[in-house]
Amino acid sequence: MTCLDTALLLNSMGMVPVLIPPGKKAPLGKAWHTKRYSDDELRERFDNNPEMNLGVLLGPESNVVAIDRDSPEAVADLAELFGGEIPPTPGWSSKRGGQDMFAWDDRLAVLGVAVFKWKSLEIRIGAGGKAAQSVVPPSTTDGFTRKWTKTLSPDFPPAKLPESVIQKLLESVKKPKLAEKPKPRHPVADDFIRTSDWNFIKDHGWTINGDYATRPGTDKPVSASFVTAQDGTRLLHVFSVNAQPFEPDCNYNAYDAFRLLNHNGDHEAACNALVKLGFGRMQIPLITSAELDSGNYEITYLIDDTLVKDQPCILAGGKKSGKTTIAIDLAISLATRKPFLGRFEVSKPCKVVMLSGESGLGTIQETARRICKSKRVQLPSITSLDWSPFLPTFTDAVHMDALERMLQEIKCEVLILDPAYLCMPGVDAGNLFVQGQMLRKVADICQPHGVTLVLIHHTRKQGKDKRKADYEPPELDDMSWAGFAEFARQWILIGRRTPYEPGTGHHELWLSIGGSAGHSALHAVDIDEGIVGKPRHWEVSLLTPANARENKKSNKIRERLIDAAKQFPNGESKTGLFKTSKLKSDAATRTVFDALVSEGVLVPCKIKKNSQEQNAYQLAL
């Protein structure tokens, strides 16, 4: 097997080959992780340079990870990680040891790095927005040619990581050491700082003389001075070394001074005392029924009957159901006022930001160009749409501050985050309260600035549930992880109407739309986008649910009639074909049968039954 053979094998198994210069380990070019090669392109590349090495892209796009066992301790550590039972999986030898391939698991994304260390093992996962790859056989580096120890093939794909291994990896994530929490602030403290005359320090023996203050028990005229901060706050600058509980050469605002002098620094006790003194009182805003009736609280749609302004939206779908591609169509439509999916009218152009951390800029670029072409706009001309592969972590204060500043600076109107799970730690995915708090954090940043938030999320996998197995429309309860269905004020749910047939680029989807504003609709959407290696495009058509179900029914009848005809190579009567296919002779069956005859799939013939010649039909040769 040559490197070209391995590259073609990777393509056929849905993995991404990485081209590497001869004798090297580092991939070819800076944007190597964005490159996707057709079989013909691979043949041309290796024809021009037969000595090239080869790697495989690791992570969710190739659905594979690699465990590097290139250290003396690796064998023992590998056995410990797997509990002594390592499932058979493809692997290869290298100069220092070797590597084993395993199937990607979505939970590995929370590890947040390209290469994760577990004791002496390097686990290459390509997470955290950084690419990773491994050099595969029969590549040669440092005079050593890698050889398969267990050969990869369609009949021997990478094994799944055992659940025990996944849990060990998740539990070993190093928690960042938290810095000492800053002293909490409270509205009552801000009120006291803003309005205090500082006379409270006189109760502790201090004297005030204009801009100076003197501590108790001293003959010196001055122990501290009042200074004004840049924000206008009046501060006490203490320079005496005997002014306990104050430290010398430090500035104190009125609240911190009150807290130290009156309550030994206890924040809660200080706030409670100030509340009783009348500081920090708030009034819950109320409006009368008449004001509610006369007020202008109209619901504004950004996309007619589909997307409401200022309400958080969840765009969710199953794995590989086109969520990111449809989200890109949404972003371009909102920014250009071109109809979403060619059908749903946009009320006005918006300033849109799409942060997408899963597909990579290469895939986003190719997809955006195709969608722009279908909408007859030029991608470089869309000045109201910005992109980034960066995704903020909802629990990271620095990330959330940067997100809020960005929204303010560019006057963003719609923010799309793709996917939501990469913004959140997965360890509390089932905890409604924890998930709700994290989702509220990002919503609280968007809402005051008039930003409509769209989160791209997953629905649960299709399993034994009959509704899902029959490819029925998705429902709100199908969203994975706790809290998302409860958080959503509006939703766009994507599900397949029929299984995807690889190599076609044709998708038959459900699009279920709804929201608390009262909008609700179900659409059947057909998308043709072509396949890699051929000119790709973006063609969308919509059907009514009734037509979609009727087409599905007709297709099933068609399949059953053809299967029945295959059992009678010499022909069978129309009645016999209906009976064999276990179909009723109703209008639907007769319509499909007539269509098969009209198309030439079934051709008339003659057969003999009971010594009598009868009209019959057989499959065309």
ABEGO torsion letter per residue (X at the ends): XBAAAAAAAAAAAGBBBBBBBBGBABBBEAAAAABBBBAAAAAAAAAABAABBBBBBBEAAAGBBBBBBABAAAAAAAAAAAGGBBBBBBBBBBAAGEBBBBBBBAAAAAAGBABBBBEABBBBAGBGGBBBBBBBOABBBGGBBBBBABBBBAABBBBBBBAAAAAAAAAABBBBBBBBBBBBBBAAAAAAAAABAGAAAAAAGBBBBEABBBBBGBABABABBBBBBAAGBBBBBBABAAAOABBBGBBBBAAAAAAAAAAGGBAAAAAAAAAAAGBGBBBBBBBBAAAAAABBABBBBABBGABBBGBBBBBBBBBGAGAAAAAAAAAAAAAAGBBBGGABBBABBBBBBBBBAAAEAAAAAAAAAAAAAAAGBBAAABAABBBBABBBBAABAAAAAAAAAAAAAAGBABBBBOBAAAABBAAAAABAAAAAAAAAAAAAAAAAAGBBBBBBBBBBBBBABAAAAAGBBBBAAABBEBGAAAABABBBBBBBABBBBBGAGBBBBBBBBBBAAGBBBBBBBBBBAEBBGBBBBBBBBBBBAAAAAAAAAAAAAAAAAAAAAAABAAEBBAAAAAAAAGBBBBAAAAAAAAAAAAAGABBBBBBBBGGBBBBBBBBBX
